[in-house]
Amino acid sequence: MQRAFGRNLRAYREARGLSQEALALVLGVHRTYMGGVERGERNLTLKSVERIAERLDLDPLDLLRS
């Protein structure tokens, strides 16, 4: 699930032509954290998933789909 979330987040970012650093600024996180999320290395809480989706105006389930 972490990897699916990371892949979906990366696809969102790339579709909008954003760098990891730019997306990290939008989300209010550090760019190295953003890289870890995209690689599926971070164990996100449901609250974190919800917060990221909310800031991107997405349904959290869209980011969790395989």
CHARMM-style PDB file with segment names, atoms N, HN, CA, C and O in Angstrom:
ATOM      1  N   MET     1       0.824  -1.181   0.000  1.00  0.00      PROA
ATOM      2  CA  MET     1       0.000   0.000   0.000  1.00  0.00      PROA
ATOM      3  C   MET     1       0.877   1.258   0.000  1.00  0.00      PROA
ATOM      4  O   MET     1       0.541   2.246  -0.652  1.00  0.00      PROA
ATOM      5  N   GLN     2       1.990   1.225   0.722  1.00  0.00      PROA
ATOM      6  HN  GLN     2       2.263   0.422   1.252  1.00  0.00      PROA
ATOM      7  CA  GLN     2       2.901   2.373   0.752  1.00  0.00      PROA
ATOM      8  C   GLN     2       3.452   2.660  -0.637  1.00  0.00      PROA
ATOM      9  O   GLN     2       3.549   3.814  -1.053  1.00  0.00      PROA
ATOM     10  N   ARG     3       3.811   1.596  -1.352  1.00  0.00      PROA
ATOM     11  HN  ARG     3       3.732   0.658  -1.014  1.00  0.00      PROA
ATOM     12  CA  ARG     3       4.367   1.779  -2.699  1.00  0.00      PROA
ATOM     13  C   ARG     3       3.312   2.282  -3.667  1.00  0.00      PROA
ATOM     14  O   ARG     3       3.601   3.130  -4.511  1.00  0.00      PROA
ATOM     15  N   ALA     4       2.092   1.771  -3.557  1.00  0.00      PROA
ATOM     16  HN  ALA     4       1.858   1.081  -2.872  1.00  0.00      PROA
ATOM     17  CA  ALA     4       1.005   2.244  -4.418  1.00  0.00      PROA
ATOM     18  C   ALA     4       0.760   3.727  -4.171  1.00  0.00      PROA
ATOM     19  O   ALA     4       0.597   4.502  -5.114  1.00  0.00      PROA
ATOM     20  N   PHE     5       0.736   4.115  -2.908  1.00  0.00      PROA
ATOM     21  HN  PHE     5       0.869   3.486  -2.142  1.00  0.00      PROA
ATOM     22  CA  PHE     5       0.553   5.528  -2.561  1.00  0.00      PROA
ATOM     23  C   PHE     5       1.670   6.358  -3.173  1.00  0.00      PROA
ATOM     24  O   PHE     5       1.416   7.406  -3.768  1.00  0.00      PROA
ATOM     25  N   GLY     6       2.896   5.896  -3.029  1.00  0.00      PROA
ATOM     26  HN  GLY     6       3.102   5.045  -2.545  1.00  0.00      PROA
ATOM     27  CA  GLY     6       4.041   6.618  -3.576  1.00  0.00      PROA
ATOM     28  C   GLY     6       3.980   6.748  -5.089  1.00  0.00      PROA
ATOM     29  O   GLY     6       4.249   7.816  -5.638  1.00  0.00      PROA
ATOM     30  N   ARG     7       3.623   5.653  -5.765  1.00  0.00      PROA
ATOM     31  HN  ARG     7       3.405   4.786  -5.319  1.00  0.00      PROA
ATOM     32  CA  ARG     7       3.490   5.694  -7.235  1.00  0.00      PROA
ATOM     33  C   ARG     7       2.413   6.680  -7.658  1.00  0.00      PROA
ATOM     34  O   ARG     7       2.604   7.452  -8.597  1.00  0.00      PROA
ATOM     35  N   ASN     8       1.285   6.655  -6.965  1.00  0.00      PROA
ATOM     36  HN  ASN     8       1.130   6.028  -6.202  1.00  0.00      PROA
ATOM     37  CA  ASN     8       0.183   7.555  -7.305  1.00  0.00      PROA
ATOM     38  C   ASN     8       0.541   9.007  -7.027  1.00  0.00      PROA
ATOM     39  O   ASN     8       0.173   9.898  -7.793  1.00  0.00      PROA
ATOM     40  N   LEU     9       1.246   9.244  -5.950  1.00  0.00      PROA
ATOM     41  HN  LEU     9       1.544   8.521  -5.328  1.00  0.00      PROA
ATOM     42  CA  LEU     9       1.666  10.601  -5.626  1.00  0.00      PROA
ATOM     43  C   LEU     9       2.671  11.107  -6.658  1.00  0.00      PROA
ATOM     44  O   LEU     9       2.599  12.260  -7.083  1.00  0.00      PROA
ATOM     45  N   ARG    10       3.598  10.256  -7.055  1.00  0.00      PROA
ATOM     46  HN  ARG    10       3.657   9.319  -6.709  1.00  0.00      PROA
ATOM     47  CA  ARG    10       4.583  10.628  -8.086  1.00  0.00      PROA
ATOM     48  C   ARG    10       3.875  10.921  -9.414  1.00  0.00      PROA
ATOM     49  O   ARG    10       4.212  11.889 -10.095  1.00  0.00      PROA
ATOM     50  N   ALA    11       2.902  10.093  -9.780  1.00  0.00      PROA
ATOM     51  HN  ALA    11       2.628   9.306  -9.227  1.00  0.00      PROA
ATOM     52  CA  ALA    11       2.153  10.312 -11.024  1.00  0.00      PROA
ATOM     53  C   ALA    11       1.423  11.651 -10.980  1.00  0.00      PROA
ATOM     54  O   ALA    11       1.404  12.385 -11.968  1.00  0.00      PROA
ATOM     55  N   TYR    12       0.824  11.968  -9.833  1.00  0.00      PROA
ATOM     56  HN  TYR    12       0.841  11.372  -9.030  1.00  0.00      PROA
ATOM     57  CA  TYR    12       0.152  13.261  -9.658  1.00  0.00      PROA
ATOM     58  C   TYR    12       1.150  14.396  -9.858  1.00  0.00      PROA
ATOM     59  O   TYR    12       0.883  15.349 -10.591  1.00  0.00      PROA
ATOM     60  N   ARG    13       2.298  14.285  -9.203  1.00  0.00      PROA
ATOM     61  HN  ARG    13       2.515  13.511  -8.608  1.00  0.00      PROA
ATOM     62  CA  ARG    13       3.321  15.334  -9.265  1.00  0.00      PROA
ATOM     63  C   ARG    13       3.833  15.516 -10.691  1.00  0.00      PROA
ATOM     64  O   ARG    13       3.920  16.640 -11.186  1.00  0.00      PROA
ATOM     65  N   GLU    14       4.168  14.418 -11.343  1.00  0.00      PROA
ATOM     66  HN  GLU    14       4.097  13.505 -10.941  1.00  0.00      PROA
ATOM     67  CA  GLU    14       4.716  14.495 -12.690  1.00  0.00      PROA
ATOM     68  C   GLU    14       3.695  15.010 -13.695  1.00  0.00      PROA
ATOM     69  O   GLU    14       4.052  15.738 -14.622  1.00  0.00      PROA
ATOM     70  N   ALA    15       2.423  14.639 -13.521  1.00  0.00      PROA
ATOM     71  HN  ALA    15       2.133  14.047 -12.769  1.00  0.00      PROA
ATOM     72  CA  ALA    15       1.366  15.112 -14.427  1.00  0.00      PROA
ATOM     73  C   ALA    15       1.215  16.632 -14.357  1.00  0.00      PROA
ATOM     74  O   ALA    15       0.735  17.258 -15.303  1.00  0.00      PROA
ATOM     75  N   ARG    16       1.618  17.208 -13.253  1.00  0.00      PROA
ATOM     76  HN  ARG    16       2.008  16.700 -12.486  1.00  0.00      PROA
ATOM     77  CA  ARG    16       1.513  18.658 -13.078  1.00  0.00      PROA
ATOM     78  C   ARG    16       2.844  19.368 -13.280  1.00  0.00      PROA
ATOM     79  O   ARG    16       2.942  20.584 -13.112  1.00  0.00      PROA
ATOM     80  N   GLY    17       3.869  18.597 -13.644  1.00  0.00      PROA
ATOM     81  HN  GLY    17       3.790  17.610 -13.781  1.00  0.00      PROA
ATOM     82  CA  GLY    17       5.177  19.187 -13.928  1.00  0.00      PROA
ATOM     83  C   GLY    17       5.877  19.760 -12.704  1.00  0.00      PROA
ATOM     84  O   GLY    17       6.639  20.721 -12.807  1.00  0.00      PROA
ATOM     85  N   LEU    18       5.615  19.165 -11.549  1.00  0.00      PROA
ATOM     86  HN  LEU    18       4.996  18.385 -11.466  1.00  0.00      PROA
ATOM     87  CA  LEU    18       6.217  19.635 -10.301  1.00  0.00      PROA
ATOM     88  C   LEU    18       7.438  18.800  -9.946  1.00  0.00      PROA
ATOM     89  O   LEU    18       7.476  17.599 -10.215  1.00  0.00      PROA
ATOM     90  N   SER    19       8.416  19.424  -9.352  1.00  0.00      PROA
ATOM     91  HN  SER    19       8.386  20.400  -9.133  1.00  0.00      PROA
ATOM     92  CA  SER    19       9.551  18.700  -8.789  1.00  0.00      PROA
ATOM     93  C   SER    19       9.141  18.175  -7.411  1.00  0.00      PROA
ATOM     94  O   SER    19       8.128  18.594  -6.851  1.00  0.00      PROA
ATOM     95  N   GLN    20       9.936  17.259  -6.880  1.00  0.00      PROA
ATOM     96  HN  GLN    20      10.759  16.919  -7.335  1.00  0.00      PROA
ATOM     97  CA  GLN    20       9.670  16.791  -5.514  1.00  0.00      PROA
ATOM     98  C   GLN    20       9.743  17.960  -4.544  1.00  0.00      PROA
ATOM     99  O   GLN    20       8.950  18.048  -3.607  1.00  0.00      PROA
ATOM    100  N   GLU    21      10.685  18.846  -4.769  1.00  0.00      PROA
ATOM    101  HN  GLU    21      11.329  18.774  -5.531  1.00  0.00      PROA
ATOM    102  CA  GLU    21      10.838  19.994  -3.880  1.00  0.00      PROA
ATOM    103  C   GLU    21       9.613  20.901  -3.931  1.00  0.00      PROA
ATOM    104  O   GLU    21       9.152  21.380  -2.895  1.00  0.00      PROA
ATOM    105  N   ALA    22       9.082  21.138  -5.130  1.00  0.00      PROA
ATOM    106  HN  ALA    22       9.456  20.749  -5.972  1.00  0.00      PROA
ATOM    107  CA  ALA    22       7.897  21.996  -5.265  1.00  0.00      PROA
ATOM    108  C   ALA    22       6.688  21.367  -4.579  1.00  0.00      PROA
ATOM    109  O   ALA    22       5.935  22.051  -3.886  1.00  0.00      PROA
ATOM    110  N   LEU    23       6.507  20.069  -4.771  1.00  0.00      PROA
ATOM    111  HN  LEU    23       7.119  19.513  -5.334  1.00  0.00      PROA
ATOM    112  CA  LEU    23       5.377  19.402  -4.113  1.00  0.00      PROA
ATOM    113  C   LEU    23       5.564  19.394  -2.608  1.00  0.00      PROA
ATOM    114  O   LEU    23       4.599  19.561  -1.863  1.00  0.00      PROA
ATOM    115  N   ALA    24       6.785  19.204  -2.156  1.00  0.00      PROA
ATOM    116  HN  ALA    24       7.569  19.069  -2.762  1.00  0.00      PROA
ATOM    117  CA  ALA    24       7.064  19.231  -0.714  1.00  0.00      PROA
ATOM    118  C   ALA    24       6.676  20.585  -0.130  1.00  0.00      PROA
ATOM    119  O   ALA    24       6.131  20.652   0.972  1.00  0.00      PROA
ATOM    120  N   LEU    25       6.953  21.659  -0.859  1.00  0.00      PROA
ATOM    121  HN  LEU    25       7.396  21.604  -1.754  1.00  0.00      PROA
ATOM    122  CA  LEU    25       6.572  22.996  -0.382  1.00  0.00      PROA
ATOM    123  C   LEU    25       5.056  23.122  -0.265  1.00  0.00      PROA
ATOM    124  O   LEU    25       4.547  23.675   0.709  1.00  0.00      PROA
ATOM    125  N   VAL    26       4.338  22.606  -1.261  1.00  0.00      PROA
ATOM    126  HN  VAL    26       4.752  22.157  -2.053  1.00  0.00      PROA
ATOM    127  CA  VAL    26       2.871  22.648  -1.240  1.00  0.00      PROA
ATOM    128  C   VAL    26       2.336  21.887  -0.032  1.00  0.00      PROA
ATOM    129  O   VAL    26       1.381  22.316   0.615  1.00  0.00      PROA
ATOM    130  N   LEU    27       2.966  20.753   0.260  1.00  0.00      PROA
ATOM    131  HN  LEU    27       3.742  20.405  -0.265  1.00  0.00      PROA
ATOM    132  CA  LEU    27       2.495  19.896   1.349  1.00  0.00      PROA
ATOM    133  C   LEU    27       3.042  20.299   2.717  1.00  0.00      PROA
ATOM    134  O   LEU    27       2.556  19.831   3.747  1.00  0.00      PROA
ATOM    135  N   GLY    28       4.046  21.163   2.725  1.00  0.00      PROA
ATOM    136  HN  GLY    28       4.441  21.543   1.889  1.00  0.00      PROA
ATOM    137  CA  GLY    28       4.619  21.593   3.994  1.00  0.00      PROA
ATOM    138  C   GLY    28       5.521  20.556   4.632  1.00  0.00      PROA
ATOM    139  O   GLY    28       5.589  20.449   5.856  1.00  0.00      PROA
ATOM    140  N   VAL    29       6.228  19.778   3.785  1.00  0.00      PROA
ATOM    141  HN  VAL    29       6.173  19.865   2.790  1.00  0.00      PROA
ATOM    142  CA  VAL    29       7.156  18.757   4.282  1.00  0.00      PROA
ATOM    143  C   VAL    29       8.523  18.972   3.646  1.00  0.00      PROA
ATOM    144  O   VAL    29       8.658  19.761   2.712  1.00  0.00      PROA
ATOM    145  N   HSD    30       9.524  18.281   4.143  1.00  0.00      PROA
ATOM    146  HN  HSD    30       9.415  17.639   4.902  1.00  0.00      PROA
ATOM    147  CA  HSD    30      10.875  18.381   3.599  1.00  0.00      PROA
ATOM    148  C   HSD    30      10.966  17.533   2.328  1.00  0.00      PROA
ATOM    149  O   HSD    30      10.285  16.515   2.207  1.00  0.00      PROA
ATOM    150  N   ARG    31      11.806  17.956   1.385  1.00  0.00      PROA
ATOM    151  HN  ARG    31      12.359  18.783   1.483  1.00  0.00      PROA
ATOM    152  CA  ARG    31      11.915  17.251   0.101  1.00  0.00      PROA
ATOM    153  C   ARG    31      12.431  15.828   0.265  1.00  0.00      PROA
ATOM    154  O   ARG    31      12.062  14.954  -0.519  1.00  0.00      PROA
ATOM    155  N   THR    32      13.274  15.573   1.258  1.00  0.00      PROA
ATOM    156  HN  THR    32      13.575  16.284   1.894  1.00  0.00      PROA
ATOM    157  CA  THR    32      13.764  14.205   1.450  1.00  0.00      PROA
ATOM    158  C   THR    32      12.639  13.300   1.976  1.00  0.00      PROA
ATOM    159  O   THR    32      12.595  12.112   1.657  1.00  0.00      PROA
ATOM    160  N   TYR    33      11.753  13.857   2.763  1.00  0.00      PROA
ATOM    161  HN  TYR    33      11.789  14.823   3.022  1.00  0.00      PROA
ATOM    162  CA  TYR    33      10.578  13.112   3.220  1.00  0.00      PROA
ATOM    163  C   TYR    33       9.712  12.760   2.010  1.00  0.00      PROA
ATOM    164  O   TYR    33       9.223  11.637   1.890  1.00  0.00      PROA
ATOM    165  N   MET    34       9.531  13.733   1.118  1.00  0.00      PROA
ATOM    166  HN  MET    34       9.929  14.645   1.215  1.00  0.00      PROA
ATOM    167  CA  MET    34       8.727  13.523  -0.079  1.00  0.00      PROA
ATOM    168  C   MET    34       9.311  12.380  -0.926  1.00  0.00      PROA
ATOM    169  O   MET    34       8.566  11.541  -1.432  1.00  0.00      PROA
ATOM    170  N   GLY    35      10.624  12.350  -1.076  1.00  0.00      PROA
ATOM    171  HN  GLY    35      11.230  13.031  -0.664  1.00  0.00      PROA
ATOM    172  CA  GLY    35      11.270  11.273  -1.823  1.00  0.00      PROA
ATOM    173  C   GLY    35      11.018   9.917  -1.187  1.00  0.00      PROA
ATOM    174  O   GLY    35      10.757   8.937  -1.884  1.00  0.00      PROA
ATOM    175  N   GLY    36      11.095   9.860   0.130  1.00  0.00      PROA
ATOM    176  HN  GLY    36      11.307  10.657   0.696  1.00  0.00      PROA
ATOM    177  CA  GLY    36      10.836   8.610   0.848  1.00  0.00      PROA
ATOM    178  C   GLY    36       9.408   8.139   0.689  1.00  0.00      PROA
ATOM    179  O   GLY    36       9.153   6.939   0.583  1.00  0.00      PROA
ATOM    180  N   VAL    37       8.476   9.078   0.671  1.00  0.00      PROA
ATOM    181  HN  VAL    37       8.683  10.053   0.757  1.00  0.00      PROA
ATOM    182  CA  VAL    37       7.065   8.730   0.469  1.00  0.00      PROA
ATOM    183  C   VAL    37       6.885   8.160  -0.936  1.00  0.00      PROA
ATOM    184  O   VAL    37       6.238   7.128  -1.110  1.00  0.00      PROA
ATOM    185  N   GLU    38       7.455   8.829  -1.937  1.00  0.00      PROA
ATOM    186  HN  GLU    38       7.980   9.668  -1.796  1.00  0.00      PROA
ATOM    187  CA  GLU    38       7.302   8.372  -3.317  1.00  0.00      PROA
ATOM    188  C   GLU    38       7.938   7.003  -3.548  1.00  0.00      PROA
ATOM    189  O   GLU    38       7.450   6.230  -4.372  1.00  0.00      PROA
ATOM    190  N   ARG    39       9.003   6.698  -2.845  1.00  0.00      PROA
ATOM    191  HN  ARG    39       9.400   7.326  -2.175  1.00  0.00      PROA
ATOM    192  CA  ARG    39       9.661   5.402  -2.989  1.00  0.00      PROA
ATOM    193  C   ARG    39       8.992   4.317  -2.142  1.00  0.00      PROA
ATOM    194  O   ARG    39       9.391   3.154  -2.209  1.00  0.00      PROA
ATOM    195  N   GLY    40       7.992   4.675  -1.354  1.00  0.00      PROA
ATOM    196  HN  GLY    40       7.667   5.619  -1.299  1.00  0.00      PROA
ATOM    197  CA  GLY    40       7.298   3.715  -0.509  1.00  0.00      PROA
ATOM    198  C   GLY    40       8.076   3.333   0.727  1.00  0.00      PROA
ATOM    199  O   GLY    40       7.841   2.278   1.315  1.00  0.00      PROA
ATOM    200  N   GLU    41       9.005   4.188   1.126  1.00  0.00      PROA
ATOM    201  HN  GLU    41       9.196   5.045   0.648  1.00  0.00      PROA
ATOM    202  CA  GLU    41       9.852   3.904   2.290  1.00  0.00      PROA
ATOM    203  C   GLU    41       9.280   4.448   3.591  1.00  0.00      PROA
ATOM    204  O   GLU    41       9.731   4.074   4.674  1.00  0.00      PROA
ATOM    205  N   ARG    42       8.308   5.311   3.493  1.00  0.00      PROA
ATOM    206  HN  ARG    42       7.942   5.615   2.613  1.00  0.00      PROA
ATOM    207  CA  ARG    42       7.718   5.915   4.689  1.00  0.00      PROA
ATOM    208  C   ARG    42       6.424   5.206   5.054  1.00  0.00      PROA
ATOM    209  O   ARG    42       5.592   4.929   4.190  1.00  0.00      PROA
ATOM    210  N   ASN    43       6.263   4.919   6.324  1.00  0.00      PROA
ATOM    211  HN  ASN    43       6.939   5.145   7.025  1.00  0.00      PROA
ATOM    212  CA  ASN    43       5.061   4.286   6.827  1.00  0.00      PROA
ATOM    213  C   ASN    43       4.104   5.391   7.274  1.00  0.00      PROA
ATOM    214  O   ASN    43       4.158   5.859   8.411  1.00  0.00      PROA
ATOM    215  N   LEU    44       3.232   5.793   6.359  1.00  0.00      PROA
ATOM    216  HN  LEU    44       3.188   5.413   5.435  1.00  0.00      PROA
ATOM    217  CA  LEU    44       2.334   6.907   6.631  1.00  0.00      PROA
ATOM    218  C   LEU    44       1.174   6.486   7.521  1.00  0.00      PROA
ATOM    219  O   LEU    44       0.677   5.364   7.430  1.00  0.00      PROA
ATOM    220  N   THR    45       0.760   7.389   8.365  1.00  0.00      PROA
ATOM    221  HN  THR    45       1.163   8.301   8.439  1.00  0.00      PROA
ATOM    222  CA  THR    45      -0.455   7.165   9.141  1.00  0.00      PROA
ATOM    223  C   THR    45      -1.648   7.535   8.259  1.00  0.00      PROA
ATOM    224  O   THR    45      -1.498   8.231   7.255  1.00  0.00      PROA
ATOM    225  N   LEU    46      -2.811   7.071   8.640  1.00  0.00      PROA
ATOM    226  HN  LEU    46      -2.933   6.506   9.456  1.00  0.00      PROA
ATOM    227  CA  LEU    46      -4.014   7.448   7.898  1.00  0.00      PROA
ATOM    228  C   LEU    46      -4.219   8.957   7.931  1.00  0.00      PROA
ATOM    229  O   LEU    46      -4.696   9.550   6.963  1.00  0.00      PROA
ATOM    230  N   LYS    47      -3.859   9.565   9.037  1.00  0.00      PROA
ATOM    231  HN  LYS    47      -3.471   9.084   9.823  1.00  0.00      PROA
ATOM    232  CA  LYS    47      -3.980  11.017   9.162  1.00  0.00      PROA
ATOM    233  C   LYS    47      -3.065  11.712   8.147  1.00  0.00      PROA
ATOM    234  O   LYS    47      -3.460  12.718   7.557  1.00  0.00      PROA
ATOM    235  N   SER    48      -1.860  11.198   7.937  1.00  0.00      PROA
ATOM    236  HN  SER    48      -1.539  10.381   8.416  1.00  0.00      PROA
ATOM    237  CA  SER    48      -0.942  11.777   6.961  1.00  0.00      PROA
ATOM    238  C   SER    48      -1.488  11.645   5.547  1.00  0.00      PROA
ATOM    239  O   SER    48      -1.407  12.582   4.753  1.00  0.00      PROA
ATOM    240  N   VAL    49      -2.042  10.480   5.237  1.00  0.00      PROA
ATOM    241  HN  VAL    49      -2.107   9.719   5.882  1.00  0.00      PROA
ATOM    242  CA  VAL    49      -2.642  10.261   3.921  1.00  0.00      PROA
ATOM    243  C   VAL    49      -3.782  11.252   3.714  1.00  0.00      PROA
ATOM    244  O   VAL    49      -3.897  11.869   2.655  1.00  0.00      PROA
ATOM    245  N   GLU    50      -4.611  11.394   4.723  1.00  0.00      PROA
ATOM    246  HN  GLU    50      -4.517  10.893   5.583  1.00  0.00      PROA
ATOM    247  CA  GLU    50      -5.741  12.320   4.654  1.00  0.00      PROA
ATOM    248  C   GLU    50      -5.269  13.756   4.459  1.00  0.00      PROA
ATOM    249  O   GLU    50      -5.843  14.494   3.658  1.00  0.00      PROA
ATOM    250  N   ARG    51      -4.241  14.154   5.174  1.00  0.00      PROA
ATOM    251  HN  ARG    51      -3.774  13.555   5.824  1.00  0.00      PROA
ATOM    252  CA  ARG    51      -3.727  15.516   5.095  1.00  0.00      PROA
ATOM    253  C   ARG    51      -3.152  15.806   3.710  1.00  0.00      PROA
ATOM    254  O   ARG    51      -3.412  16.864   3.136  1.00  0.00      PROA
ATOM    255  N   ILE    52      -2.371  14.868   3.176  1.00  0.00      PROA
ATOM    256  HN  ILE    52      -2.160  14.009   3.643  1.00  0.00      PROA
ATOM    257  CA  ILE    52      -1.783  15.037   1.848  1.00  0.00      PROA
ATOM    258  C   ILE    52      -2.882  15.147   0.799  1.00  0.00      PROA
ATOM    259  O   ILE    52      -2.848  16.038  -0.049  1.00  0.00      PROA
ATOM    260  N   ALA    53      -3.853  14.243   0.856  1.00  0.00      PROA
ATOM    261  HN  ALA    53      -3.880  13.519   1.545  1.00  0.00      PROA
ATOM    262  CA  ALA    53      -4.954  14.264  -0.112  1.00  0.00      PROA
ATOM    263  C   ALA    53      -5.738  15.565  -0.026  1.00  0.00      PROA
ATOM    264  O   ALA    53      -6.118  16.139  -1.047  1.00  0.00      PROA
ATOM    265  N   GLU    54      -5.976  16.023   1.185  1.00  0.00      PROA
ATOM    266  HN  GLU    54      -5.667  15.557   2.015  1.00  0.00      PROA
ATOM    267  CA  GLU    54      -6.728  17.268   1.374  1.00  0.00      PROA
ATOM    268  C   GLU    54      -5.992  18.456   0.759  1.00  0.00      PROA
ATOM    269  O   GLU    54      -6.605  19.287   0.090  1.00  0.00      PROA
ATOM    270  N   ARG    55      -4.699  18.538   0.980  1.00  0.00      PROA
ATOM    271  HN  ARG    55      -4.201  17.863   1.524  1.00  0.00      PROA
ATOM    272  CA  ARG    55      -3.920  19.652   0.428  1.00  0.00      PROA
ATOM    273  C   ARG    55      -3.830  19.606  -1.091  1.00  0.00      PROA
ATOM    274  O   ARG    55      -3.620  20.634  -1.734  1.00  0.00      PROA
ATOM    275  N   LEU    56      -3.988  18.416  -1.667  1.00  0.00      PROA
ATOM    276  HN  LEU    56      -4.158  17.580  -1.145  1.00  0.00      PROA
ATOM    277  CA  LEU    56      -3.946  18.273  -3.123  1.00  0.00      PROA
ATOM    278  C   LEU    56      -5.345  18.254  -3.734  1.00  0.00      PROA
ATOM    279  O   LEU    56      -5.500  18.117  -4.948  1.00  0.00      PROA
ATOM    280  N   ASP    57      -6.361  18.393  -2.883  1.00  0.00      PROA
ATOM    281  HN  ASP    57      -6.235  18.504  -1.897  1.00  0.00      PROA
ATOM    282  CA  ASP    57      -7.765  18.376  -3.301  1.00  0.00      PROA
ATOM    283  C   ASP    57      -8.105  17.061  -4.014  1.00  0.00      PROA
ATOM    284  O   ASP    57      -8.728  17.050  -5.075  1.00  0.00      PROA
ATOM    285  N   LEU    58      -7.674  15.955  -3.396  1.00  0.00      PROA
ATOM    286  HN  LEU    58      -7.167  15.964  -2.534  1.00  0.00      PROA
ATOM    287  CA  LEU    58      -7.919  14.618  -3.924  1.00  0.00      PROA
ATOM    288  C   LEU    58      -8.650  13.781  -2.886  1.00  0.00      PROA
ATOM    289  O   LEU    58      -8.629  14.082  -1.692  1.00  0.00      PROA
ATOM    290  N   ASP    59      -9.288  12.735  -3.359  1.00  0.00      PROA
ATOM    291  HN  ASP    59      -9.305  12.490  -4.329  1.00  0.00      PROA
ATOM    292  CA  ASP    59      -9.879  11.746  -2.468  1.00  0.00      PROA
ATOM    293  C   ASP    59      -8.733  10.849  -1.981  1.00  0.00      PROA
ATOM    294  O   ASP    59      -7.967  10.354  -2.806  1.00  0.00      PROA
ATOM    295  N   PRO    60      -8.594  10.627  -0.685  1.00  0.00      PROA
ATOM    296  CA  PRO    60      -7.505   9.777  -0.187  1.00  0.00      PROA
ATOM    297  C   PRO    60      -7.470   8.398  -0.852  1.00  0.00      PROA
ATOM    298  O   PRO    60      -6.393   7.840  -1.063  1.00  0.00      PROA
ATOM    299  N   LEU    61      -8.633   7.853  -1.182  1.00  0.00      PROA
ATOM    300  HN  LEU    61      -9.508   8.307  -1.011  1.00  0.00      PROA
ATOM    301  CA  LEU    61      -8.681   6.535  -1.812  1.00  0.00      PROA
ATOM    302  C   LEU    61      -8.023   6.534  -3.187  1.00  0.00      PROA
ATOM    303  O   LEU    61      -7.492   5.508  -3.613  1.00  0.00      PROA
ATOM    304  N   ASP    62      -8.050   7.658  -3.883  1.00  0.00      PROA
ATOM    305  HN  ASP    62      -8.482   8.491  -3.537  1.00  0.00      PROA
ATOM    306  CA  ASP    62      -7.391   7.739  -5.183  1.00  0.00      PROA
ATOM    307  C   ASP    62      -5.886   7.569  -5.055  1.00  0.00      PROA
ATOM    308  O   ASP    62      -5.242   7.026  -5.952  1.00  0.00      PROA
ATOM    309  N   LEU    63      -5.332   8.025  -3.960  1.00  0.00      PROA
ATOM    310  HN  LEU    63      -5.856   8.467  -3.232  1.00  0.00      PROA
ATOM    311  CA  LEU    63      -3.894   7.898  -3.742  1.00  0.00      PROA
ATOM    312  C   LEU    63      -3.513   6.497  -3.252  1.00  0.00      PROA
ATOM    313  O   LEU    63      -2.348   6.108  -3.338  1.00  0.00      PROA
ATOM    314  N   LEU    64      -4.474   5.748  -2.748  1.00  0.00      PROA
ATOM    315  HN  LEU    64      -5.421   6.063  -2.678  1.00  0.00      PROA
ATOM    316  CA  LEU    64      -4.180   4.417  -2.203  1.00  0.00      PROA
ATOM    317  C   LEU    64      -4.466   3.282  -3.191  1.00  0.00      PROA
ATOM    318  O   LEU    64      -4.096   2.135  -2.941  1.00  0.00      PROA
ATOM    319  N   ARG    65      -5.112   3.594  -4.291  1.00  0.00      PROA
ATOM    320  HN  ARG    65      -5.413   4.526  -4.494  1.00  0.00      PROA
ATOM    321  CA  ARG    65      -5.442   2.539  -5.267  1.00  0.00      PROA
ATOM    322  C   ARG    65      -4.190   1.962  -5.916  1.00  0.00      PROA
ATOM    323  O   ARG    65      -3.235   2.683  -6.204  1.00  0.00      PROA
ATOM    324  N   SER    66      -4.210   0.657  -6.141  1.00  0.00      PROA
ATOM    325  HN  SER    66      -4.986   0.071  -5.907  1.00  0.00      PROA
ATOM    326  CA  SER    66      -3.062  -0.026  -6.766  1.00  0.00      PROA
ATOM    327  C   SER    66      -2.992   0.210  -8.242  1.00  0.00      PROA
ATOM    328  OT1 SER    66      -2.087  -0.295  -8.906  1.00  0.00      PROA
TER     329      SER     66
END
